[in-house]
Amino acid sequence: MTIYCRHCGLSEFRTSRFRFQALDLVQLLLLRLPVRCANCHERAFTSLRQFLKLRRAHRSRHNERHDAA
Ligand SMILES: [Zn+2]
């Protein structure tokens, strides 16, 4: 499942830090987690599975950078 930014239309997202708002709790109950557009930083919600995938991808990129240094 690919999500697209409703603001700029790109599909590149990064995991977002939680800021507990009433809306987030509703989304969490639906097993949807907040992510942020890599381009315009617009907030969106995605499935738990997609969220974990993004988080893993981000972490592996970080590790590569760390190993190279
Ligand atoms: Zn965007």
N, CA, C, O and the ligand as a Tripos MOL2 file, in Angstrom:
@<TRIPOS>MOLECULE
protein
  277   275    70     0     0
PROTEIN
NO_CHARGES

@<TRIPOS>ATOM
      1 N           0.8470   -1.2010    0.0000 N.3       1 MET1
      2 CA          0.0000    0.0000    0.0000 C.3       1 MET1
      3 C           0.8770    1.2430    0.0000 C.2       1 MET1
      4 O           1.7150    1.4150    0.8850 O.2       1 MET1
      5 N           0.6910    2.0890   -0.9680 N.am      2 THR2
      6 CA          1.4570    3.3220   -1.0350 C.3       2 THR2
      7 C           0.5640    4.4920   -0.6320 C.2       2 THR2
      8 O          -0.5900    4.5900   -1.0480 O.2       2 THR2
      9 N           1.1220    5.3620    0.1770 N.am      3 ILE3
     10 CA          0.3730    6.5580    0.5240 C.3       3 ILE3
     11 C           0.9580    7.7490   -0.2190 C.2       3 ILE3
     12 O           2.1630    7.8250   -0.4580 O.2       3 ILE3
     13 N           0.0860    8.6660   -0.5750 N.am      4 TYR4
     14 CA          0.5100    9.8600   -1.2760 C.3       4 TYR4
     15 C           0.1780   11.0830   -0.4300 C.2       4 TYR4
     16 O          -0.8700   11.1540    0.2110 O.2       4 TYR4
     17 N           1.0830   12.0240   -0.4450 N.am      5 CYS5
     18 CA          0.8540   13.2620    0.2770 C.3       5 CYS5
     19 C          -0.3190   14.0000   -0.3450 C.2       5 CYS5
     20 O          -0.3670   14.2040   -1.5580 O.2       5 CYS5
     21 N          -1.2490   14.3900    0.4850 N.am      6 ARG6
     22 CA         -2.4140   15.1040   -0.0450 C.3       6 ARG6
     23 C          -2.0420   16.5380   -0.4310 C.2       6 ARG6
     24 O          -2.8060   17.2290   -1.1050 O.2       6 ARG6
     25 N          -0.8670   16.9700    0.0040 N.am      7 HIS7
     26 CA         -0.4470   18.3420   -0.2460 C.3       7 HIS7
     27 C           0.3650   18.4520   -1.5390 C.2       7 HIS7
     28 O           0.0530   19.2850   -2.3890 O.2       7 HIS7
     29 N           1.4110   17.6160   -1.7010 N.am      8 CYS8
     30 CA          2.2830   17.7200   -2.8750 C.3       8 CYS8
     31 C           2.2150   16.4970   -3.7810 C.2       8 CYS8
     32 O           2.7500   16.5270   -4.8900 O.2       8 CYS8
     33 N           1.5670   15.4180   -3.3340 N.am      9 GLY9
     34 CA          1.3660   14.2580   -4.1950 C.3       9 GLY9
     35 C           2.5240   13.2690   -4.2200 C.2       9 GLY9
     36 O           2.4280   12.2370   -4.8850 O.2       9 GLY9
     37 N           3.6110   13.5520   -3.5190 N.am     10 LEU10
     38 CA          4.7220   12.6060   -3.4870 C.3      10 LEU10
     39 C           4.4080   11.4680   -2.5230 C.2      10 LEU10
     40 O           3.5250   11.5800   -1.6720 O.2      10 LEU10
     41 N           5.1580   10.3560   -2.6760 N.am     11 SER11
     42 CA          4.8900    9.1930   -1.8210 C.3      11 SER11
     43 C           6.0940    8.8690   -0.9430 C.2      11 SER11
     44 O           6.2590    7.7280   -0.5110 O.2      11 SER11
     45 N           6.9210    9.8530   -0.6830 N.am     12 GLU12
     46 CA          8.0660    9.6060    0.1900 C.3      12 GLU12
     47 C           7.7850   10.1690    1.5760 C.2      12 GLU12
     48 O           7.6350   11.3760    1.7650 O.2      12 GLU12
     49 N           7.7190    9.2590    2.5310 N.am     13 PHE13
     50 CA          7.3580    9.6740    3.8870 C.3      13 PHE13
     51 C           8.4130    9.2250    4.8800 C.2      13 PHE13
     52 O           9.1250    8.2440    4.6660 O.2      13 PHE13
     53 N           8.4910    9.9510    5.9410 N.am     14 ARG14
     54 CA          9.3430    9.5690    7.0720 C.3      14 ARG14
     55 C           8.4470    9.4020    8.2920 C.2      14 ARG14
     56 O           7.3730    9.9940    8.3960 O.2      14 ARG14
     57 N           8.9290    8.5770    9.2040 N.am     15 THR15
     58 CA          8.1490    8.4110   10.4180 C.3      15 THR15
     59 C           8.2020    9.7020   11.2190 C.2      15 THR15
     60 O           9.2050   10.4150   11.2380 O.2      15 THR15
     61 N           7.1170    9.9670   11.8590 N.am     16 SER16
     62 CA          6.9780   11.2040   12.6080 C.3      16 SER16
     63 C           6.9970   10.9050   14.0950 C.2      16 SER16
     64 O           6.5350    9.8530   14.5360 O.2      16 SER16
     65 N           7.5260   11.8230   14.8480 N.am     17 ARG17
     66 CA          7.4590   11.6700   16.3010 C.3      17 ARG17
     67 C           6.0300   11.8810   16.7770 C.2      17 ARG17
     68 O           5.2770   12.6900   16.2350 O.2      17 ARG17
     69 N           5.6940   11.1360   17.7920 N.am     18 PHE18
     70 CA          4.3450   11.2770   18.3200 C.3      18 PHE18
     71 C           4.1680   12.5810   19.0670 C.2      18 PHE18
     72 O           4.9750   12.9550   19.9180 O.2      18 PHE18
     73 N           3.1090   13.2480   18.7310 N.am     19 ARG19
     74 CA          2.6860   14.3710   19.5570 C.3      19 ARG19
     75 C           1.2490   14.0710   19.8690 C.2      19 ARG19
     76 O           0.3820   14.1200   18.9970 O.2      19 ARG19
     77 N           1.0060   13.7640   21.1090 N.am     20 PHE20
     78 CA         -0.3180   13.2690   21.4270 C.3      20 PHE20
     79 C          -1.3770   14.3550   21.3710 C.2      20 PHE20
     80 O          -1.4350   15.2830   22.1780 O.2      20 PHE20
     81 N          -2.1860   14.1720   20.3830 N.am     21 GLN21
     82 CA         -3.3390   15.0300   20.1810 C.3      21 GLN21
     83 C          -4.5500   14.0930   20.1730 C.2      21 GLN21
     84 O          -4.4170   12.8830   19.9880 O.2      21 GLN21
     85 N          -5.6770   14.6530   20.3690 N.am     22 ALA22
     86 CA         -6.8910   13.8390   20.3780 C.3      22 ALA22
     87 C          -7.0300   13.0550   19.0810 C.2      22 ALA22
     88 O          -7.4600   11.9020   19.0880 O.2      22 ALA22
     89 N          -6.6670   13.6840   17.9740 N.am     23 LEU23
     90 CA         -6.7690   13.0360   16.6750 C.3      23 LEU23
     91 C          -5.8880   11.7940   16.6050 C.2      23 LEU23
     92 O          -6.2950   10.7750   16.0460 O.2      23 LEU23
     93 N          -4.6780   11.8710   17.1700 N.am     24 ASP24
     94 CA         -3.7550   10.7440   17.1420 C.3      24 ASP24
     95 C          -4.3400    9.5280   17.8420 C.2      24 ASP24
     96 O          -4.1930    8.4010   17.3690 O.2      24 ASP24
     97 N          -4.9940    9.7550   18.9550 N.am     25 LEU25
     98 CA         -5.5670    8.6370   19.7070 C.3      25 LEU25
     99 C          -6.6310    7.9250   18.8880 C.2      25 LEU25
    100 O          -6.7220    6.6970   18.9030 O.2      25 LEU25
    101 N          -7.4240    8.6960   18.1820 N.am     26 VAL26
    102 CA         -8.4390    8.1010   17.3190 C.3      26 VAL26
    103 C          -7.7700    7.2640   16.2380 C.2      26 VAL26
    104 O          -8.1910    6.1410   15.9620 O.2      26 VAL26
    105 N          -6.7230    7.8190   15.6250 N.am     27 GLN27
    106 CA         -6.0100    7.1050   14.5570 C.3      27 GLN27
    107 C          -5.3250    5.8460   15.1060 C.2      27 GLN27
    108 O          -5.3270    4.7990   14.4590 O.2      27 GLN27
    109 N          -4.7420    5.9600   16.3040 N.am     28 LEU28
    110 CA         -4.0800    4.8010   16.9130 C.3      28 LEU28
    111 C          -5.0650    3.6610   17.1520 C.2      28 LEU28
    112 O          -4.7300    2.4890   16.9840 O.2      28 LEU28
    113 N          -6.2600    4.0150   17.5400 N.am     29 LEU29
    114 CA         -7.2960    2.9970   17.7520 C.3      29 LEU29
    115 C          -7.6130    2.2810   16.4410 C.2      29 LEU29
    116 O          -8.0370    1.1250   16.4420 O.2      29 LEU29
    117 N          -7.4050    2.9720   15.3340 N.am     30 LEU30
    118 CA         -7.6310    2.3860   14.0080 C.3      30 LEU30
    119 C          -6.3460    1.7550   13.4680 C.2      30 LEU30
    120 O          -6.2770    1.3690   12.3010 O.2      30 LEU30
    121 N          -5.3170    1.6520   14.3420 N.am     31 LEU31
    122 CA         -3.9980    1.1190   13.9800 C.3      31 LEU31
    123 C          -3.3620    1.9070   12.8500 C.2      31 LEU31
    124 O          -2.7790    1.3390   11.9260 O.2      31 LEU31
    125 N          -3.4840    3.2210   12.9360 N.am     32 ARG32
    126 CA         -2.8560    4.0900   11.9530 C.3      32 ARG32
    127 C          -1.8880    5.0090   12.6960 C.2      32 ARG32
    128 O          -2.1960    5.5230   13.7710 O.2      32 ARG32
    129 N          -0.7180    5.2010   12.1030 N.am     33 LEU33
    130 CA          0.3400    5.9380   12.7700 C.3      33 LEU33
    131 C           0.7730    7.1430   11.9440 C.2      33 LEU33
    132 O           0.6980    7.1190   10.7150 O.2      33 LEU33
    133 N           1.2270    8.2010   12.6230 N.am     34 PRO34
    134 CA          1.5530    9.4350   11.9150 C.3      34 PRO34
    135 C           2.9030    9.3600   11.1970 C.2      34 PRO34
    136 O           3.8860    8.8630   11.7450 O.2      34 PRO34
    137 N           2.9280    9.8560    9.9820 N.am     35 VAL35
    138 CA          4.1660    9.9940    9.2080 C.3      35 VAL35
    139 C           4.1880   11.4100    8.6400 C.2      35 VAL35
    140 O           3.1790   12.1140    8.6430 O.2      35 VAL35
    141 N           5.3500   11.8040    8.1600 N.am     36 ARG36
    142 CA          5.5010   13.1530    7.6460 C.3      36 ARG36
    143 C           6.0750   13.0840    6.2310 C.2      36 ARG36
    144 O           6.9920   12.3050    5.9700 O.2      36 ARG36
    145 N           5.5470   13.8820    5.3340 N.am     37 CYS37
    146 CA          6.0270   13.9360    3.9540 C.3      37 CYS37
    147 C           7.4800   14.4090    3.9550 C.2      37 CYS37
    148 O           7.8190   15.3930    4.6120 O.2      37 CYS37
    149 N           8.3440   13.6940    3.2080 N.am     38 ALA38
    150 CA          9.7650   14.0560    3.1530 C.3      38 ALA38
    151 C           9.9690   15.3550    2.3830 C.2      38 ALA38
    152 O          11.0040   16.0060    2.5210 O.2      38 ALA38
    153 N           8.9980   15.7250    1.5860 N.am     39 ASN39
    154 CA          9.1280   16.9130    0.7480 C.3      39 ASN39
    155 C           8.5660   18.1670    1.4130 C.2      39 ASN39
    156 O           9.2630   19.1720    1.5430 O.2      39 ASN39
    157 N           7.3190   18.1030    1.8290 N.am     40 CYS40
    158 CA          6.6800   19.3280    2.3290 C.3      40 CYS40
    159 C           6.3320   19.2450    3.8190 C.2      40 CYS40
    160 O           5.8120   20.2010    4.3940 O.2      40 CYS40
    161 N           6.6220   18.0960    4.4380 N.am     41 HIS41
    162 CA          6.3950   17.9010    5.8730 C.3      41 HIS41
    163 C           4.9270   17.9020    6.2700 C.2      41 HIS41
    164 O           4.5830   18.1030    7.4340 O.2      41 HIS41
    165 N           4.0850   17.6780    5.3010 N.am     42 GLU42
    166 CA          2.6680   17.5430    5.6070 C.3      42 GLU42
    167 C           2.4710   16.2380    6.3780 C.2      42 GLU42
    168 O           3.0870   15.2220    6.0560 O.2      42 GLU42
    169 N           1.6250   16.2710    7.3780 N.am     43 ARG43
    170 CA          1.3770   15.1040    8.1900 C.3      43 ARG43
    171 C           0.3440   14.2030    7.5350 C.2      43 ARG43
    172 O          -0.6320   14.6780    6.9540 O.2      43 ARG43
    173 N           0.5680   12.8920    7.6340 N.am     44 ALA44
    174 CA         -0.4110   11.9390    7.1250 C.3      44 ALA44
    175 C          -0.4100   10.7380    8.0570 C.2      44 ALA44
    176 O           0.4600   10.6150    8.9190 O.2      44 ALA44
    177 N          -1.3720    9.8660    7.8870 N.am     45 PHE45
    178 CA         -1.4300    8.6490    8.6950 C.3      45 PHE45
    179 C          -1.3320    7.4410    7.8060 C.2      45 PHE45
    180 O          -1.8560    7.4250    6.6920 O.2      45 PHE45
    181 N          -0.6470    6.4140    8.3120 N.am     46 THR46
    182 CA         -0.4890    5.1990    7.5380 C.3      46 THR46
    183 C          -0.6940    3.9860    8.4300 C.2      46 THR46
    184 O          -0.8190    4.1050    9.6490 O.2      46 THR46
    185 N          -0.7270    2.8260    7.8060 N.am     47 SER47
    186 CA         -0.9240    1.5990    8.5750 C.3      47 SER47
    187 C           0.3100    1.2760    9.4060 C.2      47 SER47
    188 O           1.4050    1.7640    9.1280 O.2      47 SER47
    189 N           0.1240    0.4620   10.4120 N.am     48 LEU48
    190 CA          1.2240    0.0360   11.2760 C.3      48 LEU48
    191 C           2.3220   -0.6390   10.4540 C.2      48 LEU48
    192 O           3.5100   -0.4170   10.6860 O.2      48 LEU48
    193 N           1.9130   -1.4600    9.5000 N.am     49 ARG49
    194 CA          2.8620   -2.1940    8.6680 C.3      49 ARG49
    195 C           3.7400   -1.2310    7.8600 C.2      49 ARG49
    196 O           4.9600   -1.3860    7.8040 O.2      49 ARG49
    197 N           3.1030   -0.2400    7.2400 N.am     50 GLN50
    198 CA          3.8330    0.7460    6.4420 C.3      50 GLN50
    199 C           4.7360    1.5970    7.3300 C.2      50 GLN50
    200 O           5.8490    1.9550    6.9430 O.2      50 GLN50
    201 N           4.2520    1.9080    8.5050 N.am     51 PHE51
    202 CA          5.0130    2.7160    9.4610 C.3      51 PHE51
    203 C           6.3080    1.9920    9.8510 C.2      51 PHE51
    204 O           7.3800    2.5970    9.8830 O.2      51 PHE51
    205 N           6.1970    0.6940   10.1460 N.am     52 LEU52
    206 CA          7.3730   -0.0890   10.5420 C.3      52 LEU52
    207 C           8.3590   -0.2180    9.3850 C.2      52 LEU52
    208 O           9.5720   -0.2200    9.5930 O.2      52 LEU52
    209 N           7.8360   -0.3250    8.1750 N.am     53 LYS53
    210 CA          8.6740   -0.4210    6.9820 C.3      53 LYS53
    211 C           9.4780    0.8610    6.8040 C.2      53 LYS53
    212 O          10.6800    0.8190    6.5390 O.2      53 LYS53
    213 N           8.8120    1.9930    6.9510 N.am     54 LEU54
    214 CA          9.4830    3.2940    6.8360 C.3      54 LEU54
    215 C          10.5360    3.4460    7.9170 C.2      54 LEU54
    216 O          11.6300    3.9490    7.6640 O.2      54 LEU54
    217 N          10.2050    3.0150    9.1080 N.am     55 ARG55
    218 CA         11.1170    3.1730   10.2250 C.3      55 ARG55
    219 C          12.3680    2.3100   10.0240 C.2      55 ARG55
    220 O          13.4820    2.7400   10.3220 O.2      55 ARG55
    221 N          12.1690    1.0900    9.5170 N.am     56 ARG56
    222 CA         13.2860    0.1970    9.2330 C.3      56 ARG56
    223 C          14.1820    0.7750    8.1510 C.2      56 ARG56
    224 O          15.4070    0.7370    8.2700 O.2      56 ARG56
    225 N          13.5770    1.3110    7.0940 N.am     57 ALA57
    226 CA         14.3320    1.8990    5.9810 C.3      57 ALA57
    227 C          15.1640    3.0680    6.4770 C.2      57 ALA57
    228 O          16.3310    3.2120    6.1130 O.2      57 ALA57
    229 N          14.5620    3.8880    7.2980 N.am     58 HIS58
    230 CA         15.2520    5.0580    7.8270 C.3      58 HIS58
    231 C          16.4360    4.6220    8.6840 C.2      58 HIS58
    232 O          17.5150    5.2090    8.6030 O.2      58 HIS58
    233 N          16.2320    3.5890    9.5080 N.am     59 ARG59
    234 CA         17.2730    3.1230   10.4040 C.3      59 ARG59
    235 C          18.4410    2.5260    9.6140 C.2      59 ARG59
    236 O          19.5970    2.7480    9.9730 O.2      59 ARG59
    237 N          18.1590    1.7680    8.5410 N.am     60 SER60
    238 CA         19.2350    1.1540    7.7700 C.3      60 SER60
    239 C          20.0510    2.2200    7.0510 C.2      60 SER60
    240 O          21.2700    2.0890    6.9370 O.2      60 SER60
    241 N          19.3970    3.2770    6.5630 N.am     61 ARG61
    242 CA         20.1460    4.3870    5.9510 C.3      61 ARG61
    243 C          21.0660    5.0250    6.9820 C.2      61 ARG61
    244 O          22.2140    5.3560    6.6880 O.2      61 ARG61
    245 N          20.5520    5.1910    8.1830 N.am     62 HIS62
    246 CA         21.3300    5.7980    9.2540 C.3      62 HIS62
    247 C          22.5470    4.9370    9.5910 C.2      62 HIS62
    248 O          23.6390    5.4630    9.8050 O.2      62 HIS62
    249 N          22.3610    3.6120    9.6370 N.am     63 ASN63
    250 CA         23.4490    2.6990    9.9590 C.3      63 ASN63
    251 C          24.5420    2.7480    8.8960 C.2      63 ASN63
    252 O          25.7280    2.6980    9.2230 O.2      63 ASN63
    253 N          24.1530    2.8460    7.6360 N.am     64 GLU64
    254 CA         25.1350    2.9210    6.5540 C.3      64 GLU64
    255 C          26.0190    4.1490    6.7220 C.2      64 GLU64
    256 O          27.2410    4.0850    6.5860 O.2      64 GLU64
    257 N          25.3660    5.2660    7.0230 N.am     65 ARG65
    258 CA         26.1130    6.5010    7.2480 C.3      65 ARG65
    259 C          27.0730    6.3420    8.4240 C.2      65 ARG65
    260 O          28.2160    6.7970    8.3830 O.2      65 ARG65
    261 N          26.5780    5.6860    9.4690 N.am     66 HIS66
    262 CA         27.3720    5.5210   10.6790 C.3      66 HIS66
    263 C          28.5840    4.6350   10.3960 C.2      66 HIS66
    264 O          29.6850    4.9190   10.8700 O.2      66 HIS66
    265 N          28.3850    3.5510    9.6170 N.am     67 ASP67
    266 CA         29.4770    2.6410    9.3030 C.3      67 ASP67
    267 C          30.5530    3.3160    8.4580 C.2      67 ASP67
    268 O          31.7440    3.0530    8.6240 O.2      67 ASP67
    269 N          30.1190    4.1890    7.5490 N.am     68 ALA68
    270 CA         31.0580    4.8550    6.6390 C.3      68 ALA68
    271 C          31.9380    5.8560    7.3920 C.2      68 ALA68
    272 O          33.0720    6.1180    6.9910 O.2      68 ALA68
    273 N          31.4180    6.4000    8.4600 N.am     69 ALA69
    274 CA         32.1420    7.4620    9.1630 C.3      69 ALA69
    275 C          33.3010    6.9220   10.0180 C.2      69 ALA69
    276 O          34.0020    7.6980   10.6690 O.2      69 ALA69
    277 ZN          4.0940   16.5380    0.6150 Zn       70 ZN70
@<TRIPOS>BOND
     1     1     2 1
     2     2     3 1
     3     3     4 2
     4     3     5 am
     5     5     6 1
     6     6     7 1
     7     7     8 2
     8     7     9 am
     9     9    10 1
    10    10    11 1
    11    11    12 2
    12    11    13 am
    13    13    14 1
    14    14    15 1
    15    15    16 2
    16    15    17 am
    17    17    18 1
    18    18    19 1
    19    19    20 2
    20    19    21 am
    21    21    22 1
    22    22    23 1
    23    23    24 2
    24    23    25 am
    25    25    26 1
    26    26    27 1
    27    27    28 2
    28    27    29 am
    29    29    30 1
    30    30    31 1
    31    31    32 2
    32    31    33 am
    33    33    34 1
    34    34    35 1
    35    35    36 2
    36    35    37 am
    37    37    38 1
    38    38    39 1
    39    39    40 2
    40    39    41 am
    41    41    42 1
    42    42    43 1
    43    43    44 2
    44    43    45 am
    45    45    46 1
    46    46    47 1
    47    47    48 2
    48    47    49 am
    49    49    50 1
    50    50    51 1
    51    51    52 2
    52    51    53 am
    53    53    54 1
    54    54    55 1
    55    55    56 2
    56    55    57 am
    57    57    58 1
    58    58    59 1
    59    59    60 2
    60    59    61 am
    61    61    62 1
    62    62    63 1
    63    63    64 2
    64    63    65 am
    65    65    66 1
    66    66    67 1
    67    67    68 2
    68    67    69 am
    69    69    70 1
    70    70    71 1
    71    71    72 2
    72    71    73 am
    73    73    74 1
    74    74    75 1
    75    75    76 2
    76    75    77 am
    77    77    78 1
    78    78    79 1
    79    79    80 2
    80    79    81 am
    81    81    82 1
    82    82    83 1
    83    83    84 2
    84    83    85 am
    85    85    86 1
    86    86    87 1
    87    87    88 2
    88    87    89 am
    89    89    90 1
    90    90    91 1
    91    91    92 2
    92    91    93 am
    93    93    94 1
    94    94    95 1
    95    95    96 2
    96    95    97 am
    97    97    98 1
    98    98    99 1
    99    99   100 2
   100    99   101 am
   101   101   102 1
   102   102   103 1
   103   103   104 2
   104   103   105 am
   105   105   106 1
   106   106   107 1
   107   107   108 2
   108   107   109 am
   109   109   110 1
   110   110   111 1
   111   111   112 2
   112   111   113 am
   113   113   114 1
   114   114   115 1
   115   115   116 2
   116   115   117 am
   117   117   118 1
   118   118   119 1
   119   119   120 2
   120   119   121 am
   121   121   122 1
   122   122   123 1
   123   123   124 2
   124   123   125 am
   125   125   126 1
   126   126   127 1
   127   127   128 2
   128   127   129 am
   129   129   130 1
   130   130   131 1
   131   131   132 2
   132   131   133 am
   133   133   134 1
   134   134   135 1
   135   135   136 2
   136   135   137 am
   137   137   138 1
   138   138   139 1
   139   139   140 2
   140   139   141 am
   141   141   142 1
   142   142   143 1
   143   143   144 2
   144   143   145 am
   145   145   146 1
   146   146   147 1
   147   147   148 2
   148   147   149 am
   149   149   150 1
   150   150   151 1
   151   151   152 2
   152   151   153 am
   153   153   154 1
   154   154   155 1
   155   155   156 2
   156   155   157 am
   157   157   158 1
   158   158   159 1
   159   159   160 2
   160   159   161 am
   161   161   162 1
   162   162   163 1
   163   163   164 2
   164   163   165 am
   165   165   166 1
   166   166   167 1
   167   167   168 2
   168   167   169 am
   169   169   170 1
   170   170   171 1
   171   171   172 2
   172   171   173 am
   173   173   174 1
   174   174   175 1
   175   175   176 2
   176   175   177 am
   177   177   178 1
   178   178   179 1
   179   179   180 2
   180   179   181 am
   181   181   182 1
   182   182   183 1
   183   183   184 2
   184   183   185 am
   185   185   186 1
   186   186   187 1
   187   187   188 2
   188   187   189 am
   189   189   190 1
   190   190   191 1
   191   191   192 2
   192   191   193 am
   193   193   194 1
   194   194   195 1
   195   195   196 2
   196   195   197 am
   197   197   198 1
   198   198   199 1
   199   199   200 2
   200   199   201 am
   201   201   202 1
   202   202   203 1
   203   203   204 2
   204   203   205 am
   205   205   206 1
   206   206   207 1
   207   207   208 2
   208   207   209 am
   209   209   210 1
   210   210   211 1
   211   211   212 2
   212   211   213 am
   213   213   214 1
   214   214   215 1
   215   215   216 2
   216   215   217 am
   217   217   218 1
   218   218   219 1
   219   219   220 2
   220   219   221 am
   221   221   222 1
   222   222   223 1
   223   223   224 2
   224   223   225 am
   225   225   226 1
   226   226   227 1
   227   227   228 2
   228   227   229 am
   229   229   230 1
   230   230   231 1
   231   231   232 2
   232   231   233 am
   233   233   234 1
   234   234   235 1
   235   235   236 2
   236   235   237 am
   237   237   238 1
   238   238   239 1
   239   239   240 2
   240   239   241 am
   241   241   242 1
   242   242   243 1
   243   243   244 2
   244   243   245 am
   245   245   246 1
   246   246   247 1
   247   247   248 2
   248   247   249 am
   249   249   250 1
   250   250   251 1
   251   251   252 2
   252   251   253 am
   253   253   254 1
   254   254   255 1
   255   255   256 2
   256   255   257 am
   257   257   258 1
   258   258   259 1
   259   259   260 2
   260   259   261 am
   261   261   262 1
   262   262   263 1
   263   263   264 2
   264   263   265 am
   265   265   266 1
   266   266   267 1
   267   267   268 2
   268   267   269 am
   269   269   270 1
   270   270   271 1
   271   271   272 2
   272   271   273 am
   273   273   274 1
   274   274   275 1
   275   275   276 2
@<TRIPOS>SUBSTRUCTURE
     1 MET1         2 RESIDUE 1 A MET
     2 THR2         6 RESIDUE 1 A THR
     3 ILE3        10 RESIDUE 1 A ILE
     4 TYR4        14 RESIDUE 1 A TYR
     5 CYS5        18 RESIDUE 1 A CYS
     6 ARG6        22 RESIDUE 1 A ARG
     7 HIS7        26 RESIDUE 1 A HIS
     8 CYS8        30 RESIDUE 1 A CYS
     9 GLY9        34 RESIDUE 1 A GLY
    10 LEU10       38 RESIDUE 1 A LEU
    11 SER11       42 RESIDUE 1 A SER
    12 GLU12       46 RESIDUE 1 A GLU
    13 PHE13       50 RESIDUE 1 A PHE
    14 ARG14       54 RESIDUE 1 A ARG
    15 THR15       58 RESIDUE 1 A THR
    16 SER16       62 RESIDUE 1 A SER
    17 ARG17       66 RESIDUE 1 A ARG
    18 PHE18       70 RESIDUE 1 A PHE
    19 ARG19       74 RESIDUE 1 A ARG
    20 PHE20       78 RESIDUE 1 A PHE
    21 GLN21       82 RESIDUE 1 A GLN
    22 ALA22       86 RESIDUE 1 A ALA
    23 LEU23       90 RESIDUE 1 A LEU
    24 ASP24       94 RESIDUE 1 A ASP
    25 LEU25       98 RESIDUE 1 A LEU
    26 VAL26      102 RESIDUE 1 A VAL
    27 GLN27      106 RESIDUE 1 A GLN
    28 LEU28      110 RESIDUE 1 A LEU
    29 LEU29      114 RESIDUE 1 A LEU
    30 LEU30      118 RESIDUE 1 A LEU
    31 LEU31      122 RESIDUE 1 A LEU
    32 ARG32      126 RESIDUE 1 A ARG
    33 LEU33      130 RESIDUE 1 A LEU
    34 PRO34      134 RESIDUE 1 A PRO
    35 VAL35      138 RESIDUE 1 A VAL
    36 ARG36      142 RESIDUE 1 A ARG
    37 CYS37      146 RESIDUE 1 A CYS
    38 ALA38      150 RESIDUE 1 A ALA
    39 ASN39      154 RESIDUE 1 A ASN
    40 CYS40      158 RESIDUE 1 A CYS
    41 HIS41      162 RESIDUE 1 A HIS
    42 GLU42      166 RESIDUE 1 A GLU
    43 ARG43      170 RESIDUE 1 A ARG
    44 ALA44      174 RESIDUE 1 A ALA
    45 PHE45      178 RESIDUE 1 A PHE
    46 THR46      182 RESIDUE 1 A THR
    47 SER47      186 RESIDUE 1 A SER
    48 LEU48      190 RESIDUE 1 A LEU
    49 ARG49      194 RESIDUE 1 A ARG
    50 GLN50      198 RESIDUE 1 A GLN
    51 PHE51      202 RESIDUE 1 A PHE
    52 LEU52      206 RESIDUE 1 A LEU
    53 LYS53      210 RESIDUE 1 A LYS
    54 LEU54      214 RESIDUE 1 A LEU
    55 ARG55      218 RESIDUE 1 A ARG
    56 ARG56      222 RESIDUE 1 A ARG
    57 ALA57      226 RESIDUE 1 A ALA
    58 HIS58      230 RESIDUE 1 A HIS
    59 ARG59      234 RESIDUE 1 A ARG
    60 SER60      238 RESIDUE 1 A SER
    61 ARG61      242 RESIDUE 1 A ARG
    62 HIS62      246 RESIDUE 1 A HIS
    63 ASN63      250 RESIDUE 1 A ASN
    64 GLU64      254 RESIDUE 1 A GLU
    65 ARG65      258 RESIDUE 1 A ARG
    66 HIS66      262 RESIDUE 1 A HIS
    67 ASP67      266 RESIDUE 1 A ASP
    68 ALA68      270 RESIDUE 1 A ALA
    69 ALA69      274 RESIDUE 1 A ALA
    70 ZN70       277 GROUP 0 **** ****
